[in-house]
Amino acid sequence: MSFINNWLRSDIQAINAYHVPPASDVIKLDAMESPFALPEDLIGQYLAYLADSELNRYPSPGADQLNQTLRELMEIPKEFGVLLGNGSDELIQLLALACAADDTILSVEPSFVMYDMIAKFTRLNYKGVALTKDYQLDLALMLQAISEHNPKLIFIAYPNNPTGNTFDRADIEAIIKSTDAMVILDEAYYAYAGDSFIGDIAKYPNLVVLRTVSKIGFAGLRLGLLIGSQETVSELDKLRLPYNINTLTQVSGNFLLKQKTEINKNAAIIVEQRALLLEALAKVNGLIAYPSQANFILFKAPNAQALFDYLKDNGVLIKNLSSAPKLTDCLRVTVGSPEQNQQFMQVVNKFYIPQGGYT
């Protein structure tokens, strides 16, 4: 046995690393990124802004200026606390670290895989509660699981990834009221959803909201935020590693995230394109496209693996979920620019013509 296999925890050896496929020379519609680059007229201003960065110094420990920029962009009430993370993944992990040994994390399935993975990393128990056949919350099953497993954390993605839908607001409120667990509403796709639970934080002391800038055009910044009561954020801040938000992310965020008009304009284009893409997919015989409030669409396809491979061979990369539980024959496509969406649909339509390779 090698040194590392002898040394490493056996449960870590048993899991697979988070896989990111190579994506050079393709139309990249697999990772829910925004298709919009920084406008050319802002590039010079941005580079000049970066030039003043003091890279020989540690970053601002609390990233106070960036915190304020995010509050203004997302209209976060001043009475709530905001904790910044190196992506929302770091904040999920921080919440897990606040738990005691053998505590339980509960979420729905299918949902964001990092809830389960981080539970494993931190030696916590994970329980997934199945969604209904149409990917809605099963309230009775959720309440039963909460009673049975007494979770410490409950993660609900809103909208849900990978299904794209929001859940019934009354059901979520019933879950929050039913438990002493901390309930985390993961609003990564808030810009496309038209609804949020931020305003409900004042009503529920066990509620926090996660957000990220990754889906609104700035995935490269790796910046997430947790919004909760001042007391909750103050206590969780004890677990944050020093200087976790680097200088370039802070400086970039303070410039880029002030472009609120541009960010909102791009989000509106994605919402419009999402409707057009849903309509186009629904016209393809045999496909089932699920309603989405995010910047992606989940759809079920005959011969899903072959379609995925055909798209990839023709320069379009999407996400293949067809082997995952509850997602048989399902693929997920990010809503791209109008041109990218048209190219994606051209390949899909060609695949479903016999001479295009589908039988």
C-alpha positions as CSV (number, residue, x, y, z in Angstrom):
1,M,0.0,0.0,0.0
2,S,1.3,3.5,-0.9
3,F,2.0,6.1,1.7
4,I,-0.9,8.3,0.7
5,N,-3.4,5.4,0.7
6,N,-2.2,4.3,4.1
7,W,-2.3,7.9,5.5
8,L,-5.5,9.2,4.0
9,R,-8.9,8.8,5.6
10,S,-10.7,5.8,4.0
11,D,-13.9,7.8,3.5
12,I,-12.0,10.4,1.5
13,Q,-10.4,7.6,-0.6
14,A,-13.9,6.3,-1.4
15,I,-15.2,9.5,-3.0
16,N,-14.5,11.2,-6.3
17,A,-13.2,14.7,-6.7
18,Y,-15.5,17.4,-8.1
19,H,-15.1,16.9,-11.9
20,V,-14.7,19.9,-14.2
21,P,-14.4,18.8,-17.9
22,P,-12.0,20.5,-20.3
23,A,-13.7,23.2,-22.3
24,S,-11.3,24.7,-24.8
25,D,-12.6,25.5,-28.3
26,V,-16.3,24.8,-27.5
27,I,-19.4,26.8,-26.8
28,K,-19.4,26.4,-23.1
29,L,-23.0,25.9,-21.8
30,D,-22.3,23.4,-18.9
31,A,-21.5,25.5,-15.8
32,M,-24.2,28.2,-15.5
33,E,-21.8,31.0,-16.2
34,S,-22.9,34.3,-17.8
35,P,-22.0,34.5,-21.5
36,F,-21.4,38.3,-21.2
37,A,-17.8,39.5,-20.9
38,L,-16.9,43.0,-19.6
39,P,-17.9,45.7,-22.1
40,E,-14.9,47.1,-24.0
41,D,-15.5,50.6,-22.8
42,L,-15.0,49.5,-19.2
43,I,-11.9,47.4,-19.7
44,G,-9.5,50.3,-19.6
45,Q,-11.2,51.8,-16.5
46,Y,-11.0,48.4,-14.8
47,L,-7.3,47.9,-15.6
48,A,-6.5,51.4,-14.3
49,Y,-8.5,50.6,-11.1
50,L,-6.5,47.3,-10.6
51,A,-3.2,49.2,-11.1
52,D,-3.5,50.7,-7.6
53,S,-3.7,47.3,-5.9
54,E,-1.1,46.8,-3.2
55,L,-0.2,43.2,-3.9
56,N,2.7,43.3,-1.4
57,R,0.2,43.8,1.4
58,Y,-2.4,41.4,2.9
59,P,-5.9,42.2,1.7
60,S,-8.4,44.1,3.9
61,P,-9.3,41.5,6.5
62,G,-13.0,42.2,6.6
63,A,-13.3,43.4,3.0
64,D,-15.5,46.2,4.3
65,Q,-15.7,48.2,1.0
66,L,-16.6,45.1,-1.0
67,N,-19.2,44.2,1.7
68,Q,-20.9,47.6,1.1
69,T,-20.7,47.2,-2.6
70,L,-22.6,43.9,-2.4
71,R,-25.2,45.4,-0.1
72,E,-25.9,48.1,-2.6
73,L,-26.0,45.8,-5.6
74,M,-28.3,43.3,-3.9
75,E,-30.3,45.8,-1.8
76,I,-29.4,44.0,1.5
77,P,-31.0,45.7,4.5
78,K,-28.5,47.4,6.7
79,E,-29.8,45.6,9.8
80,F,-28.6,42.2,8.5
81,G,-25.0,40.9,8.7
82,V,-23.0,39.8,5.6
83,L,-20.2,37.3,5.6
84,L,-18.0,36.9,2.5
85,G,-16.5,33.7,1.3
86,N,-14.2,32.4,-1.4
87,G,-17.2,31.3,-3.4
88,S,-20.4,30.1,-1.6
89,D,-18.7,26.7,-1.4
90,E,-16.4,28.0,1.4
91,L,-19.5,29.3,3.3
92,I,-21.2,25.9,3.0
93,Q,-18.1,24.4,4.5
94,L,-17.9,27.0,7.2
95,L,-21.5,26.2,8.2
96,A,-20.6,22.5,8.4
97,L,-17.5,23.3,10.5
98,A,-19.8,25.0,13.0
99,C,-21.6,21.7,13.7
100,A,-20.7,19.1,16.3
101,A,-19.4,15.6,15.4
102,D,-22.0,13.4,13.9
103,D,-24.6,16.2,13.4
104,T,-26.8,15.8,10.3
105,I,-27.0,17.9,7.2
106,L,-30.4,17.6,5.4
107,S,-31.3,18.6,1.8
108,V,-33.5,17.6,-1.1
109,E,-32.5,15.3,-3.9
110,P,-31.6,16.0,-6.6
111,S,-29.8,19.2,-5.6
112,F,-26.4,20.8,-5.4
113,V,-23.8,18.0,-4.9
114,M,-21.6,20.1,-2.6
115,Y,-24.0,19.8,0.3
116,D,-23.4,16.0,0.4
117,M,-19.7,16.3,-0.4
118,I,-18.9,18.8,2.3
119,A,-20.8,16.8,4.8
120,K,-18.4,13.9,4.0
121,F,-15.4,16.2,4.2
122,T,-16.4,17.4,7.7
123,R,-17.5,14.0,9.0
124,L,-21.1,14.9,9.3
125,N,-24.1,12.7,8.3
126,Y,-26.0,13.6,5.2
127,K,-29.7,12.8,4.5
128,G,-31.3,13.6,1.2
129,V,-35.1,13.8,0.8
130,A,-36.5,12.9,-2.6
131,L,-38.4,15.5,-4.5
132,T,-41.6,14.6,-6.2
133,K,-41.7,13.3,-9.8
134,D,-42.0,16.8,-11.1
135,Y,-39.2,18.0,-8.8
136,Q,-41.3,19.8,-6.2
137,L,-40.8,19.7,-2.5
138,D,-42.6,16.8,-0.7
139,L,-43.5,18.7,2.4
140,A,-44.8,15.7,4.3
141,L,-41.6,13.8,3.6
142,M,-39.4,16.7,4.5
143,L,-41.2,17.2,7.9
144,Q,-40.9,13.5,8.6
145,A,-37.2,13.6,7.8
146,I,-36.7,16.6,10.1
147,S,-38.5,14.9,12.9
148,E,-36.6,11.6,12.4
149,H,-33.1,12.9,11.8
150,N,-33.1,16.2,13.8
151,P,-30.7,17.9,11.4
152,K,-28.4,20.8,12.4
153,L,-28.4,22.3,8.9
154,I,-31.0,22.2,6.2
155,F,-29.9,23.4,2.7
156,I,-32.6,24.3,0.1
157,A,-31.4,25.7,-3.2
158,Y,-33.9,28.3,-4.4
159,P,-34.1,28.0,-7.4
160,N,-32.9,24.4,-7.2
161,N,-29.8,23.1,-9.1
162,P,-30.0,21.1,-11.3
163,T,-33.8,21.2,-11.7
164,G,-34.1,25.0,-12.2
165,N,-37.4,25.5,-10.3
166,T,-38.3,27.4,-7.2
167,F,-40.3,25.6,-4.5
168,D,-43.6,26.6,-2.9
169,R,-42.9,29.5,-0.6
170,A,-45.5,28.3,2.0
171,D,-43.8,24.9,2.1
172,I,-40.4,26.5,2.8
173,E,-41.8,28.6,5.5
174,A,-43.4,25.5,7.1
175,I,-40.0,23.9,7.1
176,I,-38.3,26.9,8.7
177,K,-41.0,27.0,11.4
178,S,-40.8,23.3,12.1
179,T,-37.2,23.0,13.2
180,D,-34.5,24.4,15.4
181,A,-32.0,23.6,12.6
182,M,-30.4,26.5,10.7
183,V,-32.2,26.6,7.3
184,I,-30.0,27.9,4.5
185,L,-31.8,29.2,1.4
186,D,-29.1,29.0,-1.4
187,E,-30.1,31.8,-3.8
188,A,-27.2,31.4,-6.3
189,Y,-29.6,32.2,-9.1
190,Y,-31.4,35.1,-7.4
191,A,-31.0,37.4,-10.4
192,Y,-33.2,35.2,-12.6
193,A,-35.8,34.0,-10.0
194,G,-38.0,37.0,-9.2
195,D,-38.3,36.0,-5.6
196,S,-36.0,35.9,-2.5
197,F,-36.1,35.1,1.2
198,I,-33.7,37.9,2.3
199,G,-36.6,39.9,3.6
200,D,-37.7,36.9,5.8
201,I,-34.5,36.8,7.8
202,A,-36.0,39.3,10.2
203,K,-38.9,37.0,10.9
204,Y,-36.9,33.7,11.4
205,P,-33.8,33.7,13.6
206,N,-32.8,30.2,12.1
207,L,-32.8,31.5,8.5
208,V,-29.7,32.5,6.5
209,V,-29.4,33.2,2.7
210,L,-26.5,32.3,0.5
211,R,-25.7,34.2,-2.7
212,T,-22.8,34.3,-5.2
213,V,-21.7,36.6,-8.0
214,S,-20.7,33.6,-10.1
215,K,-24.0,33.4,-12.0
216,I,-24.3,37.2,-12.8
217,G,-21.1,37.5,-14.8
218,F,-18.2,37.1,-12.4
219,A,-17.5,33.4,-11.8
220,G,-13.8,34.1,-12.0
221,L,-13.9,36.3,-8.8
222,R,-14.9,33.3,-6.6
223,L,-17.0,35.4,-4.3
224,G,-20.0,34.3,-2.3
225,L,-21.9,35.8,0.6
226,L,-23.9,34.7,3.5
227,I,-26.7,37.0,4.8
228,G,-28.2,36.6,8.2
229,S,-28.8,38.3,11.5
230,Q,-26.0,40.3,12.9
231,E,-25.6,37.8,15.8
232,T,-25.5,34.8,13.4
233,V,-22.9,36.4,11.2
234,S,-20.7,37.6,14.1
235,E,-20.5,34.0,15.5
236,L,-19.9,32.4,12.1
237,D,-17.2,34.9,11.4
238,K,-15.1,33.2,14.1
239,L,-14.7,30.3,11.7
240,R,-13.6,32.3,8.6
241,L,-10.0,32.0,7.8
242,P,-8.0,35.2,7.9
243,Y,-7.8,37.2,4.7
244,N,-10.0,34.8,2.8
245,I,-11.0,37.3,0.1
246,N,-7.9,38.2,-1.8
247,T,-6.9,41.7,-2.9
248,L,-7.6,41.2,-6.6
249,T,-11.1,39.8,-5.8
250,Q,-11.8,42.7,-3.5
251,V,-10.5,45.4,-5.9
252,S,-12.2,43.8,-8.9
253,G,-15.5,43.4,-7.0
254,N,-15.5,47.0,-5.9
255,F,-15.3,48.1,-9.5
256,L,-17.3,45.5,-11.4
257,L,-20.1,45.0,-9.0
258,K,-20.9,48.7,-9.0
259,Q,-22.0,48.3,-12.7
260,K,-25.6,47.6,-11.5
261,T,-27.3,48.8,-14.7
262,E,-25.1,46.5,-16.9
263,I,-25.6,43.5,-14.5
264,N,-29.4,43.9,-14.5
265,K,-29.5,44.4,-18.3
266,N,-27.6,41.1,-18.8
267,A,-29.9,39.3,-16.4
268,A,-32.9,40.5,-18.3
269,I,-31.5,39.2,-21.6
270,I,-30.9,35.8,-20.0
271,V,-34.5,35.7,-18.7
272,E,-35.8,36.6,-22.2
273,Q,-33.5,34.0,-23.8
274,R,-34.5,31.3,-21.3
275,A,-38.2,31.7,-22.4
276,L,-37.2,31.4,-26.1
277,L,-34.9,28.4,-25.4
278,L,-37.7,26.6,-23.4
279,E,-40.1,27.2,-26.3
280,A,-37.5,25.9,-28.9
281,L,-36.8,22.7,-26.8
282,A,-40.5,22.0,-26.3
283,K,-40.9,21.9,-30.1
284,V,-38.5,19.0,-30.5
285,N,-40.4,15.8,-30.6
286,G,-39.6,13.6,-27.6
287,L,-37.9,16.2,-25.5
288,I,-39.3,17.3,-22.1
289,A,-38.0,20.7,-21.0
290,Y,-38.7,21.6,-17.3
291,P,-39.7,25.1,-16.2
292,S,-36.8,27.1,-14.9
293,Q,-36.3,30.2,-12.7
294,A,-32.5,30.0,-13.1
295,N,-30.1,30.6,-15.9
296,F,-30.2,27.0,-17.1
297,I,-32.8,24.5,-18.3
298,L,-33.1,20.8,-17.4
299,F,-34.5,18.7,-20.1
300,K,-35.1,15.0,-20.6
301,A,-34.1,13.5,-24.0
302,P,-34.4,10.2,-25.8
303,N,-30.9,8.7,-26.1
304,A,-29.5,11.4,-23.8
305,Q,-25.9,10.1,-23.9
306,A,-25.8,10.1,-27.7
307,L,-27.2,13.6,-27.8
308,F,-24.6,14.8,-25.3
309,D,-21.8,13.2,-27.3
310,Y,-23.2,14.6,-30.6
311,L,-23.3,18.1,-29.1
312,K,-19.8,17.8,-27.9
313,D,-18.6,16.5,-31.2
314,N,-20.1,19.6,-32.8
315,G,-18.5,22.0,-30.4
316,V,-21.2,22.5,-27.8
317,L,-20.6,21.4,-24.2
318,I,-23.6,21.0,-21.8
319,K,-24.0,18.9,-18.6
320,N,-24.8,15.3,-18.8
321,L,-26.9,14.2,-15.7
322,S,-28.4,11.1,-17.2
323,S,-26.7,8.7,-14.9
324,A,-27.6,10.5,-11.7
325,P,-30.5,9.2,-9.4
326,K,-33.8,10.8,-10.3
327,L,-32.3,12.3,-13.5
328,T,-32.4,9.4,-15.9
329,D,-32.0,10.7,-19.5
330,C,-31.7,14.3,-18.3
331,L,-29.3,17.0,-19.6
332,R,-28.8,20.5,-18.4
333,V,-28.0,23.5,-20.7
334,T,-26.9,26.9,-19.5
335,V,-28.8,29.8,-21.2
336,G,-26.2,31.5,-23.3
337,S,-26.1,34.5,-25.6
338,P,-28.7,34.6,-28.5
339,E,-26.0,33.3,-30.9
340,Q,-24.9,30.5,-28.6
341,N,-28.5,29.4,-28.0
342,Q,-29.2,29.3,-31.7
343,Q,-26.1,27.2,-32.4
344,F,-27.1,24.8,-29.6
345,M,-30.6,24.4,-31.0
346,Q,-29.3,23.9,-34.6
347,V,-27.2,20.9,-33.4
348,V,-30.1,19.5,-31.3
349,N,-32.5,19.8,-34.3
350,K,-29.9,18.2,-36.6
351,F,-29.5,15.3,-34.2
352,Y,-33.1,14.4,-34.3
353,I,-33.2,14.2,-38.1
354,P,-32.4,10.6,-39.2
355,Q,-29.5,11.6,-41.4
356,G,-28.1,13.6,-38.5
357,G,-27.3,10.4,-36.6
358,Y,-30.4,9.8,-34.5
359,T,-32.5,6.7,-35.0
